[in-house]
Amino acid sequence: MKKAFTAGLLSAFIAPGSGHFYLKHKRTALVFFALAVISLVLLLSQIYQVAQVIALDIQNGILPLDIGVISAEITQQTQTTIANASELLYGFILCWLVALLDSVRLGLKQDKQDALRAKNAA
């Protein structure tokens, strides 16, 4: 299997930076992985804060123990959170796509170098 294809699959399906790690570009792999983890942690912390607010409202009696009311509050809070966190989500997706494309680019470059070495050795 070609390195470009393998690196692309790793970056697409495992984690941003895993294709770079496979190609032995460990610093770049670490940067992409760190960016993805940071954006995910920030996104999940916002979601966790919304869950905490809703749980406290239920616990303090502000929200009644009615599934319809709780569901409506979750929907409203989620829509507000998604509107506020869309930059983080877009940043995560952009990081993943850039890591995928860059790992394929580096893999193609290494594949060409390997082909030249094989040609020169023959």
Accessible surface in RSA format (square Angstrom, percent):
REM  Atomic radii and reference values for relative SASA: ProtOr
REM  Chains: A
REM  Algorithm: Lee & Richards
REM  Probe-radius: 1.40
REM  Slices: 20
REM RES _ NUM      All-atoms   Total-Side   Main-Chain    Non-polar    All polar
REM                ABS   REL    ABS   REL    ABS   REL    ABS   REL    ABS   REL
RES MET A   1   171.69  88.9  87.48  57.9  84.21 200.5 102.18  86.9  69.51  92.1
RES LYS A   2   140.47  68.5 134.57  82.6   5.90  14.0  86.07  77.5  54.40  57.9
RES LYS A   3    69.39  33.9  68.95  42.3   0.44   1.0  37.04  33.3  32.35  34.5
RES ALA A   4     6.78   6.2   6.51  10.0   0.27   0.6   6.68   9.4   0.10   0.3
RES PHE A   5   117.94  59.0 109.99  68.1   7.95  20.7 116.91  70.9   1.03   3.0
RES THR A   6    25.99  18.5  25.97  26.3   0.03   0.1  23.38  31.4   2.62   4.0
RES ALA A   7     0.00   0.0   0.00   0.0   0.00   0.0   0.00   0.0   0.00   0.0
RES GLY A   8     6.81   8.4   0.00   N/A   6.81   8.4   6.58  18.1   0.23   0.5
RES LEU A   9    68.01  37.9  65.04  46.5   2.97   7.5  65.52  46.0   2.49   6.7
RES LEU A  10    50.88  28.3  50.35  36.0   0.53   1.3  50.86  35.7   0.01   0.0
RES SER A  11     0.00   0.0   0.00   0.0   0.00   0.0   0.00   0.0   0.00   0.0
RES ALA A  12    32.61  30.0  18.41  28.4  14.19  32.3  19.55  27.5  13.05  34.6
RES PHE A  13   155.40  77.7 127.47  79.0  27.93  72.7 130.24  79.0  25.16  72.0
RES ILE A  14   114.50  65.2  92.61  69.0  21.90  52.8  94.56  68.1  19.94  54.1
RES ALA A  15    18.72  17.2  18.72  28.9   0.00   0.0  18.72  26.4   0.00   0.0
RES PRO A  16     3.93   2.9   3.63   3.3   0.31   1.1   3.63   3.0   0.31   1.9
RES GLY A  17     1.49   1.8   0.00   N/A   1.49   1.8   1.19   3.3   0.31   0.7
RES SER A  18    22.72  19.2  14.82  19.8   7.90  18.2  20.13  42.9   2.60   3.6
RES GLY A  19     0.00   0.0   0.00   N/A   0.00   0.0   0.00   0.0   0.00   0.0
RES HIS A  20     0.00   0.0   0.00   0.0   0.00   0.0   0.00   0.0   0.00   0.0
RES PHE A  21   120.39  60.2 116.13  71.9   4.26  11.1 116.13  70.4   4.26  12.2
RES TYR A  22    88.19  41.2  71.22  40.5  16.97  44.2  56.71  42.6  31.49  38.8
RES LEU A  23     5.94   3.3   0.30   0.2   5.64  14.2   2.54   1.8   3.40   9.1
RES LYS A  24   167.89  81.9 144.32  88.6  23.57  56.1  98.42  88.6  69.47  74.0
RES HIS A  25    64.39  35.2  57.79  40.2   6.60  16.9  40.32  41.6  24.07  28.0
RES LYS A  26   121.89  59.5 114.54  70.3   7.35  17.5  59.92  53.9  61.97  66.0
RES ARG A  27   210.17  88.2 205.42 104.7   4.74  11.3  79.93 109.2 130.23  78.9
RES THR A  28    46.19  32.9  42.57  43.2   3.63   8.6  19.49  26.2  26.71  40.4
RES ALA A  29     7.27   6.7   6.72  10.4   0.55   1.2   7.04   9.9   0.22   0.6
RES LEU A  30   122.32  68.1 118.72  84.9   3.59   9.0 122.07  85.7   0.24   0.7
RES VAL A  31    85.03  55.9  80.96  73.3   4.06   9.8  84.94  73.8   0.09   0.2
RES PHE A  32    24.25  12.1  24.25  15.0   0.00   0.0  24.25  14.7   0.00   0.0
RES PHE A  33    99.52  49.8  99.52  61.6   0.00   0.0  99.52  60.3   0.00   0.0
RES ALA A  34    39.23  36.1  34.19  52.8   5.04  11.5  39.23  55.2   0.00   0.0
RES LEU A  35    93.37  52.0  89.62  64.1   3.75   9.4  89.66  63.0   3.71  10.0
RES ALA A  36     3.19   2.9   3.19   4.9   0.00   0.0   3.19   4.5   0.00   0.0
RES VAL A  37    60.24  39.6  59.64  54.0   0.60   1.5  60.24  52.3   0.00   0.0
RES ILE A  38    98.45  56.0  96.57  71.9   1.88   4.5  98.45  70.9   0.00   0.0
RES SER A  39    14.46  12.2  12.90  17.2   1.56   3.6  13.65  29.1   0.81   1.1
RES LEU A  40    66.94  37.3  66.89  47.9   0.05   0.1  66.94  47.0   0.00   0.0
RES VAL A  41    87.30  57.4  85.13  77.1   2.17   5.2  86.35  75.0   0.94   2.6
RES LEU A  42    85.38  47.5  85.00  60.8   0.38   1.0  85.00  59.7   0.38   1.0
RES LEU A  43    25.03  13.9  25.03  17.9   0.00   0.0  25.03  17.6   0.00   0.0
RES LEU A  44   103.90  57.9 100.94  72.2   2.96   7.4 101.23  71.1   2.67   7.2
RES SER A  45    44.50  37.6  38.64  51.6   5.86  13.5  35.19  74.9   9.31  13.0
RES GLN A  46    56.91  31.8  55.59  40.6   1.32   3.1  17.60  37.5  39.32  29.8
RES ILE A  47    87.83  50.0  86.59  64.5   1.24   3.0  87.14  62.7   0.69   1.9
RES TYR A  48   137.68  64.3 134.14  76.3   3.54   9.2 104.23  78.3  33.45  41.2
RES GLN A  49   112.61  63.0 110.17  80.5   2.44   5.8  35.23  75.0  77.39  58.7
RES VAL A  50    26.06  17.2  24.71  22.4   1.35   3.3  26.02  22.6   0.04   0.1
RES ALA A  51    53.87  49.5  44.43  68.6   9.44  21.5  50.04  70.5   3.83  10.2
RES GLN A  52    78.86  44.1  78.56  57.4   0.29   0.7  15.53  33.1  63.33  48.0
RES VAL A  53    72.53  47.7  71.41  64.6   1.13   2.7  72.45  63.0   0.08   0.2
RES ILE A  54    12.03   6.8  12.03   9.0   0.00   0.0  12.03   8.7   0.00   0.0
RES ALA A  55    51.60  47.4  44.03  67.9   7.57  17.2  48.04  67.7   3.56   9.4
RES LEU A  56    91.37  50.9  91.36  65.4   0.02   0.0  91.37  64.2   0.00   0.0
RES ASP A  57    28.90  20.2  28.90  28.8   0.00   0.0   0.00   0.0  28.90  28.8
RES ILE A  58    49.29  28.1  39.51  29.4   9.78  23.6  39.51  28.5   9.78  26.5
RES GLN A  59   144.84  81.0 110.69  80.9  34.15  81.3  41.53  88.4 103.32  78.4
RES ASN A  60   105.20  72.5  71.11  68.7  34.09  82.1  20.39  49.1  84.81  82.0
RES GLY A  61    57.90  71.4   0.00   N/A  57.90  71.4  31.10  85.4  26.80  60.0
RES ILE A  62   120.74  68.7  94.98  70.8  25.76  62.1 101.79  73.3  18.95  51.4
RES LEU A  63    17.55   9.8  15.99  11.4   1.56   3.9  15.99  11.2   1.56   4.2
RES PRO A  64    71.10  51.8  61.22  55.8   9.88  35.9  71.10  58.7   0.00   0.0
RES LEU A  65   158.10  88.1 119.70  85.6  38.41  96.5 122.25  85.9  35.85  96.5
RES ASP A  66    72.27  50.6  69.10  68.8   3.17   7.5  19.55  46.0  52.72  52.6
RES ILE A  67   142.86  81.3 140.45 104.6   2.41   5.8 140.52 101.2   2.34   6.4
RES GLY A  68    46.19  57.0   0.00   N/A  46.19  57.0  37.66 103.3   8.53  19.1
RES VAL A  69    57.55  37.9  53.09  48.1   4.46  10.7  56.34  49.0   1.21   3.3
RES ILE A  70    26.98  15.4  26.98  20.1   0.00   0.0  26.98  19.4   0.00   0.0
RES SER A  71    57.03  48.2  52.95  70.7   4.08   9.4  21.70  46.2  35.33  49.5
RES ALA A  72    63.11  58.0  50.43  77.8  12.68  28.8  58.41  82.3   4.69  12.4
RES GLU A  73    34.50  19.8  32.00  24.2   2.50   6.0   4.11   7.9  30.40  24.8
RES ILE A  74    80.86  46.0  80.86  60.2   0.00   0.0  80.86  58.2   0.00   0.0
RES THR A  75    69.46  49.4  65.14  66.0   4.32  10.3  48.11  64.6  21.35  32.3
RES GLN A  76   103.96  58.1 101.41  74.1   2.55   6.1  37.05  78.9  66.92  50.8
RES GLN A  77    44.65  25.0  44.33  32.4   0.31   0.7   0.82   1.7  43.83  33.2
RES THR A  78    55.13  39.2  53.65  54.4   1.48   3.5  45.25  60.8   9.87  14.9
RES GLN A  79   117.52  65.7 109.44  80.0   8.08  19.2  40.38  86.0  77.14  58.5
RES THR A  80    70.88  50.4  65.22  66.1   5.66  13.5  53.43  71.8  17.45  26.4
RES THR A  81    14.39  10.2  11.70  11.9   2.70   6.4  10.13  13.6   4.26   6.4
RES ILE A  82   103.12  58.7 100.95  75.2   2.18   5.2 103.03  74.2   0.10   0.3
RES ALA A  83    69.02  63.5  46.56  71.9  22.46  51.1  55.86  78.7  13.17  34.9
RES ASN A  84    96.95  66.9  80.40  77.7  16.54  39.8  21.23  51.1  75.72  73.2
RES ALA A  85     2.18   2.0   1.63   2.5   0.55   1.3   2.05   2.9   0.13   0.4
RES SER A  86    26.49  22.4  25.54  34.1   0.95   2.2  14.41  30.7  12.07  16.9
RES GLU A  87   120.58  69.2 110.21  83.4  10.37  24.7  67.18 129.9  53.40  43.6
RES LEU A  88    41.19  22.9  39.07  28.0   2.12   5.3  40.92  28.7   0.28   0.7
RES LEU A  89    70.49  39.3  70.49  50.4   0.00   0.0  70.49  49.5   0.00   0.0
RES TYR A  90   146.38  68.3 142.36  81.0   4.01  10.4  97.75  73.5  48.63  59.9
RES GLY A  91    33.82  41.7   0.00   N/A  33.82  41.7  28.02  76.9   5.80  13.0
RES PHE A  92    26.64  13.3  26.46  16.4   0.17   0.5  26.64  16.2   0.00   0.0
RES ILE A  93    79.90  45.5  79.04  58.9   0.86   2.1  79.90  57.5   0.00   0.0
RES LEU A  94   113.23  63.1 111.82  80.0   1.41   3.5 113.03  79.4   0.20   0.5
RES CYS A  95    13.83  10.5   7.61   8.5   6.22  14.6  13.44  34.1   0.39   0.4
RES TRP A  96    64.25  25.8  64.25  31.1   0.00   0.0  62.04  33.1   2.21   3.6
RES LEU A  97    89.86  50.0  89.86  64.3   0.00   0.0  89.86  63.1   0.00   0.0
RES VAL A  98    65.69  43.2  64.47  58.4   1.22   2.9  65.28  56.7   0.41   1.1
RES ALA A  99     0.00   0.0   0.00   0.0   0.00   0.0   0.00   0.0   0.00   0.0
RES LEU A 100    40.43  22.5  40.43  28.9   0.00   0.0  40.43  28.4   0.00   0.0
RES LEU A 101   122.11  68.0 116.93  83.7   5.18  13.0 117.46  82.5   4.65  12.5
RES ASP A 102    28.00  19.6  24.43  24.3   3.57   8.4  11.72  27.6  16.29  16.2
RES SER A 103     0.00   0.0   0.00   0.0   0.00   0.0   0.00   0.0   0.00   0.0
RES VAL A 104    47.83  31.5  47.83  43.3   0.00   0.0  47.83  41.6   0.00   0.0
RES ARG A 105   131.76  55.3 127.11  64.8   4.65  11.1  71.18  97.3  60.58  36.7
RES LEU A 106    16.06   8.9  15.85  11.3   0.22   0.5  15.85  11.1   0.22   0.6
RES GLY A 107     0.00   0.0   0.00   N/A   0.00   0.0   0.00   0.0   0.00   0.0
RES LEU A 108    92.98  51.8  92.63  66.3   0.35   0.9  92.63  65.1   0.35   0.9
RES LYS A 109   112.87  55.1 107.75  66.1   5.12  12.2  60.93  54.8  51.94  55.3
RES GLN A 110    34.09  19.1  33.89  24.8   0.19   0.5  15.79  33.6  18.29  13.9
RES ASP A 111    23.11  16.2  16.98  16.9   6.13  14.5  11.81  27.8  11.30  11.3
RES LYS A 112   145.86  71.2 141.51  86.8   4.35  10.3  87.62  78.9  58.24  62.0
RES GLN A 113    72.30  40.4  70.53  51.5   1.77   4.2  23.25  49.5  49.06  37.2
RES ASP A 114    50.26  35.2  44.76  44.6   5.50  13.0  27.87  65.6  22.39  22.3
RES ALA A 115    62.33  57.3  49.45  76.3  12.88  29.3  58.09  81.8   4.24  11.2
RES LEU A 116   106.05  59.1 105.80  75.7   0.25   0.6 106.05  74.5   0.00   0.0
RES ARG A 117   151.80  63.7 146.10  74.5   5.70  13.6  68.04  93.0  83.76  50.8
RES ALA A 118    63.85  58.7  50.37  77.7  13.48  30.7  58.40  82.2   5.45  14.4
RES LYS A 119   155.85  76.0 137.46  84.3  18.40  43.8  89.40  80.5  66.45  70.8
RES ASN A 120   122.36  84.4  91.30  88.2  31.06  74.8  30.64  73.7  91.73  88.7
RES ALA A 121    91.32  84.0  49.35  76.2  41.96  95.5  60.95  85.8  30.37  80.4
RES ALA A 122   118.53 109.0  51.64  79.7  66.89 152.2  83.73 117.9  34.80  92.2
END  Absolute sums over single chains surface
CHAIN  1 A     8438.5       7479.4        959.1       6114.1       2324.4
END  Absolute sums over all chains
TOTAL          8438.5       7479.4        959.1       6114.1       2324.4
